[in-house]
Structure formats: C-alpha cells, structure tokens
C-alpha cells in the first residue's frame, strides 16, 4: 500500500512540473537575445538606438507646448521659428511645397441632405460607377462650432480624368451633411487608395484651417509617385493646392 502511495505521489509531482512548464511556455531549446549576437545575450548590436533628447531640445518642446496651450494666433510665427530650430537639431529636412494645378471650388446651392433612419443604408456618397479612394474625418474641438464633424473623401470615375475630392460637414452629429467644397486634381492624377488624411488647425477665436494630405500618381495612376495636399479656410472660404 505504501509503495502504491509513493508511486502516485511521484506521478503527481511529475505531472505538476510538466503543467507548470506549459503554463510559462518555457523551453530548453528556445533562446532569446537582445541583439544580433546569439552568443551574448547582453550584446545590443543591431537594435534600434533611441537618441536621448538634449536639454535644448527639451526646452524647445516645452516652449512650443506652452505657446500652443494659449490658443493665441499671434504665437504662430514664434512656434514656427521654434519648430525650425527643433528640426535643425533633429537633422530633419524641410522641403517647401510647390505649386500644383487643379483647384478648389466652394460648393453652391447644396442644402443639407438627410441620411435617414436606416443605419444599414447611410451614405454620404452613392454612385456605383465611381470608386472611393480614401476618407478621413475630424471634429472641431473648440470655438463656436465645437462638435462640427468634417469629412473629406476622394473618388475616381475613370483613368482618363483626374480624381476628385469632396469636403463636407455636419452640425448634428452626422444626421445630415452639407457640401462645403469640391477639389479637383490636375492632369490625370490619381489618389492612391487609403492615402488620405486631414487635420484642422483651430483656435478659440479667428479663422480655422483644414489641411489635407494625400499620396498621388500621375498618368492615370501609373506614373510617378508624389505627395499632394490642400489647405482650406473653413471660416471664410479660401484655399489652395500644393505638392511635395
């Protein structure tokens, strides 16, 4: 009887050991290394190096953040100066935007269109002949229009004409939308799929600006790759296109 009990105890201990190893996923055949040197665990060669910020960089960041928190449009030139100095320290290269053809036209006689209560059929664009290439949204956070939703989307009709971009906004949480502007590209340029994003530069007072950036290809989508965008005054209509 004692012999049987001892055997069961040994089996229980052995089973528990196997279970513990499975839980912690340990293996004598698996070795992890910090870098590329498989003979030295502590060798960090090959790892991405994180550069430590200098005191001047930290000071610049603090100044920029403090100026931004004031929401004072008069500070934008000082912020630009500080950003330029910060880029110099980081080794960043700034390329001025270049002129780009195409245009921005303010939408006329476009009353809000209602989406309806059928959630499964809610659309801000409905044309089976055209292809949606990209879409982005942004919600105003401050000022008299806080909560206004902006939507920008690019669509394509065919390879022989340039893609178009539409700018819309909603004042009621997306129940209805109004078209604010229509943007058309130059030549036969095409927006690359999912290559579009927007941001709004806003203050508690004064004009607000919507910035949109997207990736493009010339020659109906088969030519050179480049980056394009536009900036749009969403308080007093005005804007321009540019390319990098």
C-alpha positions in Angstrom: 0.0 0.0 0.0 2.8 2.4 0.9 4.5 1.5 -2.4 1.4 2.5 -4.4 1.0 5.8 -2.5 4.7 6.7 -3.2 4.3 5.9 -6.8 1.2 8.1 -7.1 2.9 11.0 -5.3 5.9 10.8 -7.7 3.5 10.8 -10.7 1.6 13.8 -9.3 4.8 15.8 -8.9 6.0 15.0 -12.4 2.6 15.9 -13.9 2.6 19.3 -12.0 6.1 20.1 -13.3 5.0 19.5 -16.9 1.9 21.6 -16.4 3.9 24.5 -14.9 6.3 24.4 -17.9 3.4 24.5 -20.3 1.8 27.5 -18.5 5.0 29.6 -18.5 5.8 28.5 -22.1 9.5 27.7 -21.3 11.6 25.5 -23.5 15.2 24.5 -23.2 15.5 24.8 -27.0 14.4 28.4 -27.1 17.0 31.2 -26.5 16.2 34.9 -26.7 18.8 37.6 -27.4 18.7 41.3 -27.2 20.6 41.9 -30.4 22.0 40.0 -33.3 24.7 38.2 -31.3 23.4 34.7 -30.5 26.4 34.0 -28.3 25.9 37.0 -26.0 22.5 37.8 -24.5 23.6 41.3 -23.5 25.0 42.3 -26.8 22.6 45.0 -28.2 24.2 45.3 -31.6 21.5 45.5 -34.3 18.9 47.1 -32.1 17.3 50.4 -32.9 19.1 53.1 -31.0 16.9 55.7 -29.3 18.6 59.1 -29.2 18.4 60.9 -25.9 17.0 64.4 -26.2 19.4 67.2 -25.4 18.5 69.9 -22.8 18.0 72.4 -25.7 15.5 70.0 -27.4 13.6 69.5 -24.2 13.5 73.3 -23.7 12.2 73.9 -27.2 9.5 71.3 -26.8 8.3 72.9 -23.6 8.2 76.4 -25.2 6.2 75.1 -28.2 3.7 73.3 -26.0 3.3 76.3 -23.8 2.6 78.6 -26.7 0.1 76.1 -28.2 -1.8 75.9 -25.0 -2.6 79.7 -25.1 -4.6 79.2 -28.4 -3.3 82.6 -29.5 -3.0 83.0 -33.3 -0.3 85.7 -32.8 2.1 83.0 -31.5 2.1 81.0 -34.7 5.2 82.8 -36.1 7.2 82.1 -32.9 6.0 78.5 -32.9 7.3 78.2 -36.5 10.7 79.6 -35.5 11.0 77.1 -32.6 9.9 74.2 -34.8 12.6 75.2 -37.4 15.3 75.2 -34.8 14.0 71.8 -33.4 14.2 70.4 -36.9 17.8 71.6 -37.3 18.8 69.8 -34.1 17.0 66.6 -35.1 18.5 66.6 -38.6 15.1 66.9 -40.3 14.9 68.2 -43.8 12.0 70.5 -44.7 11.0 70.8 -48.3 8.9 73.8 -49.3 5.6 73.0 -51.0 5.4 73.6 -54.8 2.6 74.9 -57.0 0.1 72.3 -58.1 -2.6 72.6 -60.8 -6.2 71.7 -60.2 -8.4 73.8 -58.0 -10.8 74.3 -55.1 -14.4 75.4 -55.7 -16.8 76.5 -53.0 -20.0 74.4 -53.2 -23.0 76.3 -54.3 -26.7 75.6 -53.7 -26.0 72.4 -51.7 -28.6 72.2 -48.9 -28.1 69.5 -46.2 -29.1 66.0 -47.3 -30.7 63.7 -44.8 -29.2 60.3 -44.2 -32.4 58.7 -42.9 -33.0 56.2 -40.1 -31.9 53.1 -42.0 -28.4 52.7 -40.5 -27.6 49.9 -43.0 -28.1 52.4 -45.9 -26.5 55.5 -44.5 -24.1 57.1 -47.1 -22.6 60.4 -47.8 -21.8 59.3 -51.4 -23.7 56.9 -53.5 -22.5 56.3 -57.1 -21.8 52.7 -58.1 -19.9 54.0 -61.2 -17.2 55.7 -59.1 -14.6 54.3 -56.7 -14.0 55.8 -53.2 -10.2 56.0 -52.9 -9.9 57.4 -49.3 -11.8 59.0 -46.5 -10.9 60.9 -43.3 -12.8 62.8 -40.6 -12.0 65.4 -38.0 -14.2 67.1 -35.3 -13.8 70.7 -34.2 -12.8 70.8 -30.6 -13.0 74.5 -29.6 -14.8 77.7 -30.6 -18.4 78.4 -31.6 -18.5 75.4 -33.9 -17.1 72.8 -31.5 -18.6 69.4 -32.3 -18.9 70.1 -36.1 -17.8 67.0 -38.0 -15.8 67.4 -41.2 -15.5 64.6 -43.7 -13.1 64.6 -46.7 -13.2 61.8 -49.3 -11.5 61.2 -52.7 -13.2 59.3 -55.5 -12.4 58.2 -59.0 -14.5 57.9 -62.1 -12.1 56.6 -64.8 -8.4 56.6 -65.8 -8.8 59.3 -68.4 -9.8 62.1 -65.9 -8.3 63.2 -62.6 -9.7 62.1 -59.3 -11.9 64.5 -57.2 -12.1 65.3 -53.5 -15.2 66.4 -51.7 -15.3 68.3 -48.3 -18.5 68.1 -46.2 -19.5 69.0 -42.7 -22.3 68.1 -40.2 -23.6 70.2 -37.3 -25.9 67.5 -35.9 -23.6 64.5 -35.1 -23.8 63.1 -38.6 -27.5 63.1 -39.2 -27.2 65.5 -42.1 -24.2 66.8 -44.1 -23.6 69.8 -46.3 -21.0 70.0 -49.1 -18.5 72.8 -48.4 -16.0 72.5 -51.2 -15.2 70.4 -54.3 -11.5 69.8 -55.1 -10.3 68.6 -58.5 -6.8 67.4 -59.3 -4.6 68.3 -62.3 -3.8 66.3 -65.4 -4.9 62.7 -64.9 -3.5 62.4 -61.4 -4.9 59.7 -59.1 -5.1 59.5 -55.3 -3.7 56.3 -54.0 -6.1 54.1 -52.1 -6.2 54.8 -48.3 -3.5 57.5 -48.8 -5.5 60.5 -47.4 -5.6 62.2 -44.0 -6.8 65.6 -42.6 -6.1 67.9 -39.7 -7.8 71.1 -38.5 -5.7 74.0 -37.1 -8.0 75.8 -34.8 -8.1 78.4 -32.1 -10.9 79.5 -29.8 -11.3 82.7 -32.0 -10.3 83.6 -35.5 -10.3 81.5 -38.7 -9.8 77.8 -38.7 -8.0 75.9 -41.4 -8.4 72.3 -42.7 -5.3 70.7 -44.0 -5.5 67.6 -46.2 -2.6 65.5 -47.4 -2.7 62.5 -49.8 -0.4 60.4 -52.0 -0.7 60.6 -55.8 0.4 59.1 -59.0 0.5 60.7 -62.4 -0.6 59.4 -65.8 -3.9 57.8 -64.7 -2.3 56.2 -61.7 0.6 54.5 -63.5 3.2 57.3 -63.4 5.4 58.9 -60.8 4.5 58.9 -57.2 4.4 62.1 -55.1 2.6 63.8 -52.2 -0.1 66.4 -52.6 -2.5 68.3 -50.5 -4.6 71.4 -49.9 -5.3 73.9 -47.2 -8.8 75.3 -46.8 -10.1 78.1 -44.7 -13.3 76.7 -43.2 -14.3 80.0 -41.6 -14.0 82.3 -44.6 -13.8 80.3 -47.7 -10.4 80.2 -49.4 -7.7 77.7 -50.2 -5.0 76.3 -52.4 -3.4 73.1 -53.6 0.2 72.2 -53.4 2.6 69.3 -54.0 5.9 67.9 -52.5 
